[in-house]
Amino acid sequence: FETVGKTRVLWLEGGIGPGSAAHVSTALNQTSRYDEVWLNSGGGLVSDGFEIGRRLRSLKATVRVPNLDKVRCASSCTNLMLGGYNRIVDEGARFYVHAKSGVLEITETSE
């Protein structure tokens, strides 16, 4: 936890890995001492990212990516952000969205 001005901040930081959703859900259940959830993650597992996002939505959480040195929200972290009830990306903050990668195969058919 941190207080920035009069805002009580709960930080969610680090990689999103197996069990992250359960860990974050437990932490959110154990406290109500925050006004905003601030994100700092390079991403990780999509499934856990979506699950954390759903939990944040159920709590009607305000989620923010602050413009601070060495803070970013990338890849699966964006799933947490999208789950927020109120979503804030500070001007100049590092918020990186990428497309799913894959191979597109086009086959010709004859009629």
Backbone as JSON, one array per atom type, in Angstrom:
{
  "sequence": "FETVGKTRVLWLEGGIGPGSAAHVSTALNQTSRYDEVWLNSGGGLVSDGFEIGRRLRSLKATVRVPNLDKVRCASSCTNLMLGGYNRIVDEGARFYVHAKSGVLEITETSE",
  "N": [[0.84, -1.18, 0.0], [0.31, 2.29, -0.55], [0.22, 5.78, -0.07], [-0.76, 8.33, -2.12], [-0.83, 11.61, -2.4], [-4.03, 12.17, -1.42], [-4.93, 9.74, -2.07], [-5.4, 6.35, -1.52], [-3.45, 3.71, -2.38], [-3.36, 0.52, -3.87], [-0.96, -1.55, -4.98], [-0.52, -3.63, -7.79], [1.88, -5.62, -8.84], [4.44, -6.98, -10.94], [5.1, -10.13, -12.7], [2.48, -12.0, -14.31], [1.53, -15.01, -13.41], [1.08, -18.62, -13.05], [-1.39, -19.16, -10.67], [-1.5, -16.51, -9.91], [-3.97, -15.18, -10.1], [-5.5, -16.32, -8.01], [-3.95, -15.54, -5.82], [-4.05, -12.71, -5.96], [-6.82, -12.34, -5.73], [-7.27, -13.27, -3.11], [-5.79, -11.35, -1.68], [-7.25, -9.04, -2.33], [-9.66, -9.65, -1.11], [-8.98, -9.5, 1.54], [-8.65, -6.9, 2.22], [-9.85, -3.55, 2.3], [-8.8, -1.16, 2.14], [-8.07, 0.61, 0.12], [-8.22, 3.08, -2.51], [-7.66, 3.15, -5.19], [-6.39, 0.84, -7.63], [-3.22, 0.31, -8.7], [-1.26, -0.48, -11.52], [1.62, -2.37, -12.46], [3.17, -4.15, -14.55], [4.7, -6.46, -16.74], [3.21, -8.32, -17.96], [2.05, -11.66, -18.74], [0.49, -14.75, -18.08], [-2.4, -15.16, -19.96], [-4.9, -16.23, -19.16], [-4.92, -15.99, -16.31], [-4.66, -13.25, -16.19], [-7.11, -12.36, -17.32], [-8.84, -13.44, -15.38], [-8.13, -12.03, -13.05], [-8.81, -9.48, -13.93], [-11.62, -9.81, -14.16], [-12.23, -10.1, -11.46], [-11.48, -7.6, -10.43], [-13.39, -6.07, -11.76], [-15.74, -7.03, -10.57], [-15.5, -5.92, -8.09], [-15.84, -3.31, -8.65], [-13.6, -1.71, -9.08], [-11.33, 1.06, -9.29], [-8.89, 1.38, -11.62], [-5.54, 2.05, -12.43], [-2.88, 3.09, -14.57], [-0.07, 4.51, -13.74], [1.94, 7.39, -14.62], [4.88, 6.9, -14.01], [8.38, 6.53, -13.3], [9.86, 3.58, -14.52], [7.48, 2.14, -14.45], [5.0, 0.2, -15.97], [2.43, -1.15, -18.09], [1.81, -3.95, -19.75], [1.06, -6.28, -22.39], [-0.52, -9.07, -21.06], [-1.2, -7.67, -18.81], [-2.84, -5.67, -19.65], [-5.3, -6.88, -19.68], [-6.04, -6.88, -17.01], [-6.36, -4.15, -16.67], [-8.51, -3.62, -18.41], [-10.51, -4.89, -17.04], [-11.11, -3.21, -14.97], [-13.49, -1.1, -13.33], [-13.55, 1.66, -13.38], [-11.23, 3.13, -15.45], [-7.98, 4.33, -15.78], [-5.42, 5.77, -17.59], [-2.62, 7.42, -17.12], [-1.49, 10.46, -18.64], [1.2, 10.06, -20.77], [1.93, 7.68, -19.61], [3.21, 4.3, -19.68], [1.67, 2.1, -21.55], [1.1, -0.78, -23.05], [-0.22, -2.42, -25.74], [-0.68, -5.37, -27.54], [-1.24, -7.28, -30.52], [-2.71, -10.51, -30.88], [-0.53, -13.11, -31.69], [0.07, -15.21, -34.49], [-0.38, -17.61, -37.13], [-1.62, -17.12, -40.3], [-3.27, -19.01, -42.57], [-3.93, -19.27, -45.9], [-5.88, -20.88, -48.15], [-6.44, -21.84, -51.48], [-9.42, -22.44, -53.22], [-10.92, -24.4, -55.69], [-13.52, -23.98, -58.03]],
  "CA": [[0.0, 0.0, 0.0], [1.0, 3.56, -0.6], [-0.7, 6.91, -0.18], [-0.28, 9.34, -3.05], [-1.77, 12.69, -2.11], [-5.05, 11.62, -0.53], [-5.37, 8.48, -2.68], [-4.82, 5.12, -0.98], [-3.13, 2.91, -3.56], [-2.96, -0.88, -3.79], [-0.16, -1.87, -6.16], [-0.4, -4.99, -8.33], [3.14, -5.53, -9.57], [5.16, -8.2, -11.28], [4.58, -10.99, -13.74], [1.22, -12.71, -14.09], [1.85, -16.42, -13.63], [0.13, -19.59, -12.5], [-1.76, -18.86, -9.29], [-1.58, -15.07, -9.65], [-5.38, -14.79, -9.9], [-5.9, -16.72, -6.65], [-3.19, -14.71, -4.89], [-4.62, -11.35, -6.0], [-8.19, -12.4, -5.19], [-7.14, -13.37, -1.65], [-5.35, -10.04, -1.18], [-8.37, -8.1, -2.46], [-10.67, -10.03, -0.11], [-8.49, -9.22, 2.88], [-8.49, -5.47, 2.48], [-10.69, -2.57, 1.6], [-8.13, 0.1, 2.5], [-7.52, 1.29, -1.05], [-9.12, 3.82, -3.37], [-7.32, 2.79, -6.56], [-5.43, -0.23, -7.86], [-2.24, 0.74, -9.69], [-0.66, -1.63, -12.19], [2.99, -2.33, -12.95], [3.44, -5.52, -14.95], [5.04, -6.72, -18.13], [2.26, -9.3, -18.49], [2.19, -13.06, -18.37], [-0.57, -15.66, -18.51], [-3.66, -14.52, -20.37], [-6.02, -16.74, -18.36], [-4.89, -15.35, -15.0], [-4.92, -11.82, -16.42], [-8.56, -12.18, -17.45], [-9.49, -13.74, -14.11], [-7.9, -10.87, -12.17], [-9.65, -8.42, -14.47], [-13.01, -10.06, -13.75], [-12.33, -9.83, -10.01], [-11.46, -6.14, -10.27], [-14.69, -5.58, -12.23], [-16.77, -7.36, -9.58], [-15.31, -5.0, -6.97], [-16.0, -1.95, -9.18], [-12.32, -1.07, -8.76], [-10.69, 2.04, -10.15], [-7.59, 0.83, -11.98], [-4.73, 3.1, -13.04], [-1.48, 2.94, -14.94], [0.48, 5.85, -13.49], [3.12, 7.81, -15.36], [6.0, 6.91, -13.07], [9.58, 5.88, -13.79], [9.93, 2.12, -14.42], [6.14, 1.56, -14.33], [4.39, -0.08, -17.26], [1.39, -2.19, -18.16], [1.99, -4.51, -21.09], [0.62, -7.63, -22.69], [-1.68, -9.54, -20.28], [-1.57, -6.64, -17.82], [-3.96, -4.9, -20.2], [-6.54, -7.57, -19.29], [-6.38, -6.36, -15.68], [-6.83, -2.79, -16.87], [-9.84, -3.66, -19.02], [-11.46, -5.34, -16.03], [-11.44, -2.13, -14.04], [-14.77, -0.41, -13.5], [-13.03, 2.94, -13.84], [-9.89, 2.85, -15.98], [-7.23, 5.56, -15.99], [-4.04, 5.68, -18.03], [-2.09, 8.77, -17.02], [-0.81, 10.98, -19.82], [2.61, 9.7, -20.81], [2.17, 6.37, -18.99], [3.59, 3.24, -20.61], [0.57, 1.13, -21.66], [1.44, -1.45, -24.31], [-1.17, -3.42, -26.2], [-0.24, -6.02, -28.77], [-2.2, -8.21, -31.12], [-2.39, -11.93, -30.76], [0.31, -13.55, -32.8], [-0.3, -16.5, -35.04], [-0.14, -17.79, -38.56], [-2.83, -17.15, -41.11], [-3.05, -19.83, -43.75], [-4.96, -19.07, -46.92], [-5.86, -21.92, -49.17], [-7.3, -21.56, -52.61], [-10.36, -23.51, -53.58], [-11.37, -24.3, -57.08], [-14.96, -24.24, -58.18]],
  "C": [[0.88, 1.24, 0.0], [-0.08, 4.64, -0.62], [-0.05, 7.96, -1.07], [-1.28, 10.49, -2.97], [-2.77, 12.17, -1.08], [-5.58, 10.28, -1.04], [-4.64, 7.31, -2.05], [-4.68, 4.13, -2.13], [-2.76, 1.48, -3.17], [-2.23, -1.18, -5.09], [-0.3, -3.34, -6.51], [0.8, -4.94, -9.26], [3.69, -6.91, -9.87], [4.48, -9.0, -12.37], [3.29, -11.68, -13.33], [1.47, -14.17, -14.43], [0.8, -17.33, -13.05], [-0.14, -19.25, -11.03], [-1.87, -17.38, -8.98], [-3.01, -14.64, -9.35], [-5.83, -15.14, -8.49], [-5.22, -15.83, -5.62], [-3.78, -13.3, -4.81], [-6.02, -11.33, -5.41], [-8.17, -12.47, -3.67], [-6.75, -12.01, -1.06], [-6.5, -9.03, -1.25], [-9.46, -8.38, -1.44], [-10.27, -9.6, 1.29], [-8.39, -7.73, 3.19], [-9.52, -4.66, 1.73], [-10.1, -1.18, 1.83], [-7.58, 0.86, 1.31], [-8.62, 2.02, -1.81], [-8.91, 3.43, -4.83], [-6.34, 1.63, -6.56], [-4.51, 0.24, -8.98], [-1.49, -0.47, -10.21], [0.77, -1.36, -12.63], [3.39, -3.76, -13.29], [3.78, -5.59, -16.43], [4.15, -7.78, -18.75], [2.54, -10.7, -18.0], [1.03, -13.88, -18.92], [-1.88, -14.93, -18.8], [-4.8, -14.95, -19.46], [-6.05, -16.08, -16.98], [-5.15, -13.85, -15.11], [-6.41, -11.54, -16.54], [-9.28, -12.42, -16.13], [-9.32, -12.59, -13.1], [-8.75, -9.69, -12.64], [-11.11, -8.58, -14.08], [-13.22, -9.77, -12.26], [-12.33, -8.33, -9.74], [-12.8, -5.53, -10.7], [-15.76, -5.85, -11.19], [-16.69, -6.45, -8.36], [-15.53, -3.54, -7.37], [-14.76, -1.09, -8.88], [-11.95, 0.0, -9.78], [-9.26, 1.56, -10.35], [-6.82, 1.89, -12.76], [-3.36, 2.57, -13.44], [-0.88, 4.33, -14.79], [1.68, 6.13, -14.38], [4.25, 8.01, -14.35], [7.17, 6.16, -13.69], [9.53, 4.38, -13.52], [8.58, 1.45, -14.2], [5.57, 1.38, -15.73], [3.27, -1.1, -17.1], [1.42, -2.7, -19.59], [1.39, -5.91, -21.16], [-0.59, -8.02, -21.84], [-2.08, -8.58, -19.16], [-2.75, -5.81, -18.33], [-5.29, -5.56, -19.89], [-6.99, -7.13, -17.9], [-6.99, -4.97, -15.83], [-8.25, -2.79, -17.43], [-10.9, -4.14, -18.05], [-11.88, -4.25, -15.08], [-12.77, -1.48, -14.36], [-14.52, 1.01, -13.98], [-11.59, 2.69, -14.25], [-9.2, 4.17, -16.31], [-5.82, 5.19, -16.46], [-3.53, 7.12, -18.03], [-1.41, 9.19, -18.33], [0.67, 10.66, -19.72], [2.93, 8.36, -20.18], [2.49, 5.34, -20.07], [2.54, 2.12, -20.54], [0.69, 0.48, -23.04], [0.45, -2.57, -24.62], [-0.6, -4.06, -27.46], [-1.31, -6.98, -29.25], [-1.75, -9.63, -30.87], [-1.53, -12.32, -31.95], [-0.15, -14.93, -33.26], [-0.01, -16.53, -36.52], [-1.48, -17.87, -39.26], [-2.51, -17.96, -42.37], [-4.22, -19.64, -44.69], [-4.81, -20.18, -47.94], [-6.83, -21.56, -50.27], [-8.21, -22.74, -52.84], [-10.74, -23.32, -55.03], [-12.84, -24.65, -57.15], [-15.22, -24.99, -59.44]]
}
